[in-house]
Amino acid sequence: MTSHEVEQISKMFRWRWLKKINNDQRVAFRAVELARDYGLLPGDAIHAATAILEQVDALQAWDRDFSHVAHLVNVEEPSRMSVQSSFDEILARIGPHPDDFAPQQPS
């Protein structure tokens, strides 16, 4: 990861609407159970475990499939934030996108 990418990720943690939640052993154990029982990838399992344990209003799926845990937490597809802009347009103005960190192909 480049220093620019690290800086972009750091900026995301300053978004005022982002609630930072410290993960602990309880989240880790629940994530392992979710990965084992529902086939979630490690990062998705941590995301879902945190949402379940924190009893969030909704886990937004974005480009992930959380349908296997929808009975444990309300899973929603994200919706547009305004009629003027698509979410992709908003993201382009406020921070990096996961695709920005895709492995680079050798030239």
Secondary structure, DSSP 8 states (H G I E B T S, - for coil): --HHHHHHHHHHTT-TT-------HHHHHHHHHHHHHH---HHHHHHHHHHHHHT-S-EE-TTS--GGGTTTS-EE----S-SS--HHHHHHHHS--GGGGS-----
